[in-house]
Amino acid sequence: MEKVVRGKRVVVGKEPTPRPASVRVRDGKIVAIEAYDAPPGDEVAVLDFGEDLVMPGLVDSHVHVNDPIQNTPWEGFDSATASAVWGGVTTVVDMPLNSDPVTTTVARLNTKMDTARARKLHCDVAFLGGITPDQAEDDIEGLCDAGVVGFKSFLIDSGLAAFQPVSEEGVRRAMGVLRKVRERTGRETVYMFHAEVDRCHGGANAGADAEGADGA
């Protein structure tokens, strides 16, 4: 299936100013940027947005969809993705909390993906896995193989009992597992974490010295 999306103000690459252009799309992929008045061809659908801005969709890499959870009626995949589209976002990356269950095993990831499929999605959705202290290395590897786009941890209390903070040693252990996955598959991944260190309240990193805290 082929279509042409065109307008008088199209954002093209790194060009500083929008310009008239036509974007040719085939089977869901952009295959050419053409002049605004280029002939679309036979049996090609044309969407002309006139003076409206035509631009690449944004990716929101930090979204807490909170689904499944008790509050789904007001914050779930339907409402979250609809709100994203209204803001020009065409892909959201879902955090591993505060849903119930948190996304720390393949089974829990499947629960979240099944929930997303059961809702009405208005844009693309990607998922992050969580890394917590009680997690088996096989769970981390399994989440990589299942397709998560990265991982998230806390070094301080997350505010959620099901998502406990990891120690500095736990971060190093997780990075070792991700390194093994890269060696096995050739696939890179992203590991992000809240780098606060709780030295006052007996947290997982209460004993970390200042140099170690800054190095995290």
C-alpha positions as semicolon CSV with decimal commas, in nm:
position;residue;x (nm);y (nm);z (nm)
1;M;0,000;0,000;0,000
2;E;0,136;0,343;-0,096
3;K;0,037;0,694;0,002
4;V;0,172;1,048;-0,018
5;V;0,163;1,285;0,279
6;R;0,229;1,642;0,171
7;G;0,202;1,996;0,296
8;K;0,334;2,349;0,265
9;R;0,534;2,319;0,590
10;V;0,719;1,989;0,610
11;V;1,015;1,934;0,845
12;V;1,281;1,758;0,635
13;G;1,592;1,612;0,797
14;K;1,809;1,875;0,964
15;E;1,691;2,158;0,742
16;P;1,632;2,462;0,969
17;T;1,305;2,572;0,809
18;P;0,996;2,370;0,709
19;R;0,928;2,373;0,336
20;P;0,672;2,246;0,085
21;A;0,728;1,874;0,025
22;S;0,566;1,537;-0,030
23;V;0,652;1,234;0,181
24;R;0,602;0,906;-0,001
25;V;0,515;0,614;0,225
26;R;0,513;0,252;0,113
27;D;0,409;-0,035;0,341
28;G;0,441;0,189;0,644
29;K;0,791;0,318;0,563
30;I;0,909;0,650;0,419
31;V;1,072;0,576;0,082
32;A;1,117;0,925;-0,065
33;I;1,092;1,299;0,000
34;E;0,964;1,470;-0,315
35;A;0,851;1,811;-0,433
36;Y;0,514;1,926;-0,305
37;D;0,358;1,911;-0,651
38;A;0,524;1,585;-0,761
39;P;0,269;1,355;-0,932
40;P;0,157;1,098;-0,673
41;G;0,096;0,823;-0,930
42;D;-0,204;0,605;-1,000
43;E;-0,403;0,456;-0,712
44;V;-0,194;0,639;-0,451
45;A;-0,378;0,795;-0,158
46;V;-0,290;1,162;-0,101
47;L;-0,315;1,337;0,236
48;D;-0,260;1,711;0,196
49;F;-0,221;1,901;0,523
50;G;-0,191;2,245;0,366
51;E;-0,035;2,495;0,608
52;D;-0,037;2,253;0,903
53;L;0,305;2,136;1,020
54;V;0,413;1,789;0,900
55;M;0,701;1,651;1,108
56;P;0,849;1,325;1,238
57;G;0,672;1,182;1,541
58;L;0,838;1,229;1,880
59;V;0,952;0,946;2,108
60;D;0,874;0,986;2,480
61;S;1,128;0,762;2,651
62;H;0,996;0,800;3,009
63;V;0,628;0,714;3,048
64;H;0,458;0,552;3,348
65;V;0,143;0,410;3,191
66;N;0,038;0,240;3,519
67;D;-0,153;-0,040;3,349
68;P;-0,256;-0,291;3,476
69;I;-0,331;-0,128;3,811
70;Q;-0,633;-0,026;4,016
71;N;-0,631;0,321;3,860
72;T;-0,658;0,194;3,501
73;P;-0,992;0,378;3,440
74;W;-0,806;0,710;3,455
75;E;-0,453;0,605;3,354
76;G;-0,411;0,316;3,115
77;F;-0,275;0,242;2,769
78;D;-0,584;0,391;2,602
79;S;-0,569;0,731;2,773
80;A;-0,187;0,745;2,786
81;T;-0,135;0,679;2,415
82;A;-0,422;0,908;2,314
83;S;-0,267;1,190;2,518
84;A;0,071;1,119;2,361
85;V;-0,063;1,154;2,007
86;W;-0,227;1,485;2,090
87;G;0,118;1,610;2,188
88;G;0,290;1,491;1,871
89;V;0,434;1,174;2,028
90;T;0,408;0,861;1,814
91;T;0,605;0,620;2,037
92;V;0,597;0,589;2,417
93;V;0,847;0,385;2,617
94;D;0,673;0,239;2,922
95;M;0,857;0,227;3,254
96;P;0,861;-0,100;3,452
97;L;0,667;0,059;3,742
98;N;0,413;0,160;3,882
99;S;0,203;-0,108;3,718
100;D;0,099;-0,421;3,904
101;P;0,288;-0,641;3,844
102;V;0,614;-0,456;3,788
103;T;0,802;-0,561;3,474
104;T;1,087;-0,771;3,617
105;T;1,024;-1,111;3,455
106;V;0,916;-1,232;3,114
107;A;0,586;-1,355;3,257
108;R;0,514;-1,007;3,396
109;L;0,617;-0,846;3,068
110;N;0,373;-1,075;2,888
111;T;0,099;-0,968;3,131
112;K;0,168;-0,604;3,050
113;M;0,179;-0,668;2,674
114;D;-0,145;-0,868;2,690
115;T;-0,303;-0,576;2,876
116;A;-0,180;-0,331;2,611
117;R;-0,322;-0,549;2,331
118;A;-0,659;-0,556;2,509
119;R;-0,674;-0,175;2,522
120;K;-0,711;0,069;2,234
121;L;-0,362;0,188;2,138
122;H;-0,322;0,519;1,954
123;C;0,056;0,505;1,900
124;D;0,348;0,263;1,917
125;V;0,454;0,132;2,258
126;A;0,792;-0,005;2,371
127;F;0,873;-0,150;2,712
128;L;1,154;-0,120;2,966
129;G;1,238;-0,404;3,204
130;G;1,310;-0,349;3,571
131;I;1,614;-0,469;3,766
132;T;1,570;-0,535;4,138
133;P;1,781;-0,708;4,408
134;D;1,585;-1,036;4,416
135;Q;1,598;-1,088;4,041
136;A;1,763;-1,391;3,881
137;E;2,014;-1,335;3,602
138;D;1,796;-1,553;3,378
139;D;1,513;-1,302;3,423
140;I;1,731;-1,018;3,295
141;E;1,851;-1,224;2,999
142;G;1,496;-1,340;2,929
143;L;1,366;-0,983;2,921
144;C;1,640;-0,892;2,673
145;D;1,543;-1,183;2,451
146;A;1,174;-1,091;2,482
147;G;1,242;-0,750;2,330
148;V;1,257;-0,486;2,604
149;V;1,442;-0,177;2,481
150;G;1,629;-0,120;2,807
151;F;1,624;-0,147;3,186
152;K;1,554;0,074;3,487
153;S;1,669;0,055;3,851
154;F;1,660;0,269;4,163
155;L;1,953;0,320;4,401
156;I;1,715;0,473;4,655
157;D;1,364;0,385;4,773
158;S;1,131;0,390;4,471
159;G;0,825;0,431;4,690
160;L;0,697;0,094;4,572
161;A;0,753;-0,219;4,783
162;A;0,755;-0,441;4,475
163;F;1,043;-0,244;4,320
164;Q;1,327;-0,240;4,572
165;P;1,648;-0,041;4,516
166;V;1,967;-0,214;4,405
167;S;2,310;-0,169;4,558
168;E;2,615;-0,055;4,366
169;E;2,718;-0,420;4,358
170;G;2,375;-0,501;4,211
171;V;2,427;-0,244;3,936
172;R;2,762;-0,400;3,847
173;R;2,606;-0,747;3,846
174;A;2,330;-0,634;3,612
175;M;2,578;-0,466;3,379
176;G;2,773;-0,791;3,366
177;V;2,459;-0,979;3,261
178;L;2,383;-0,721;2,991
179;R;2,743;-0,749;2,870
180;K;2,695;-1,124;2,832
181;V;2,378;-1,067;2,632
182;R;2,565;-0,828;2,403
183;E;2,841;-1,084;2,350
184;R;2,585;-1,355;2,278
185;T;2,353;-1,160;2,051
186;G;2,547;-0,854;1,936
187;R;2,258;-0,640;2,060
188;E;2,319;-0,329;2,272
189;T;2,077;-0,222;2,543
190;V;2,029;0,077;2,771
191;Y;2,050;0,059;3,151
192;M;1,926;0,367;3,339
193;F;1,880;0,425;3,708
194;H;1,803;0,689;3,966
195;A;2,153;0,765;4,097
196;E;2,059;0,911;4,437
197;V;2,242;0,742;4,727
198;D;2,059;0,708;5,059
199;R;2,328;0,734;5,327
200;C;2,094;0,849;5,605
201;H;1,817;0,591;5,620
202;G;1,982;0,253;5,585
203;G;1,910;0,214;5,212
204;A;2,080;-0,030;4,978
205;N;2,370;0,212;4,931
206;A;2,385;0,361;5,279
207;G;2,753;0,271;5,313
208;A;2,868;0,420;4,984
209;D;3,136;0,686;5,022
210;A;3,116;1,018;4,844
211;E;3,353;0,912;4,569
212;G;3,153;0,596;4,501
213;A;2,829;0,793;4,499
214;D;2,959;1,042;4,245
215;G;3,098;0,762;4,031
216;A;2,756;0,597;4,002
